[in-house]
Amino acid sequence: MKQKSILFIFLTALLISCKDTVKQENNPIKSDSIKQKEKNTASVITDSSTAVYFIKTKMIPATDELRKVITEKIESVESVDFTGDKIPDYICKTAIDSLGIGNEYWISSEYKTIKKAKHYDGFHYRWFINLDDDPEPEIFETNGDEDGADYTIRDQDLIIGKDKILLYINPVIIENQKKYWGYSWDVKNIIARKIGTDIELFCSLNHKVIRDGNEEYDPKFQKIMPVIFFTGHHTQESGDHFIKEEQWLTLKEIIKQTKR
C-alpha cells in the first residue's frame, strides 16, 4: 500500500511537470534583445487607419485648354492637386534650351498660372504630402546630377507663387528591417502617420550617414540634417549609417530641433 502511494505521488508530479513544460513552450519568455527588436520593428509599421502616403503626379497629354494658357511648346504635363482643393491641377514643362534650361508652369484647375519656375538638365523627382495646417501640400523634392543631389522638403506659397525650403534631409529606405541610402528612383513612399490632427514623420536626429559619394550641402539655417525614413526597394548597397534614436516627430518639431 505504501509503495502504491509513493508511485501515485511520483506519477502526479511527473504529469504536472510535463504540463508546465508545454505551457512554457507555448509562452516562451522573451529576452531583452527580442523585446527590443519587436519594439523597433513595430515602431516603423503604421496602422492602415493612421498611415499617410505621398500624393503622386500622373502624366497626361497636353490639352487644348493648356495650350491656350502656355504659348511655348509643352513637352510634358503632370496632373496633381497641388492647391489642396481636391481638384487636379497641372504642372507643364517646356523644352530645355541649348543652355539646359526650360520653363515649368504650375496651372490651377481653373487654368490660372500659379507659379512659373525653371527646370534644368539632371535628375528631378518630386512628391507631394500635406504635413501642416494649410490646405496645400508640402513637396519632397530631389534635384541633382552625377556629382550630388539636394533632398529637401519645401513649403508652397501660392499667393506669391514661390516655394520655400523648410528642411534639407537625408533620405533612408527601410527594407526588410535593414537601412539603405534613399536614392530617389528607389523610394516608394514616406513613412508617416496621422495622430489626431498631427502628421508625424519617422526620423532620426542622431546619425552618421554615409552619403555614398554625394556631396552634402551645409544649410545655413540647420545644425543637423535629419534622417527621414521611407519605404522602397534598394538597387545599390550603401553601407552602414549608424542611425540611433529613431522617433516620430512632426515637421514643425523636426525643424525646431534642427534649427541652427
Buried (B, 14 or more C-beta within 10 A) or exposed (E): EEEEEEEEEEEEEEEEEEEEEEEEEEEEEEEEEEEEEEEEEEEBEBEEEEBBBBBEBEEEEBEEEBEEBBEEEBBBBBBBBBBBEEEBBBBBBBEBEEEEEBBBBBBBBEBEEBBEBEBEEEEBBBBBBBBBEEEBBBBBBBBBEEEEBBBBBBBBEBEEEEBEBBBBBBBBBBBEEEBBBBBBEBBEBBBBBBEEEBBBBBBBBEBEBBBEEBEEBEBEEBEBBBBBBBBBEBEEEBEEBEBEEBBBBBBBBBBEEBEE
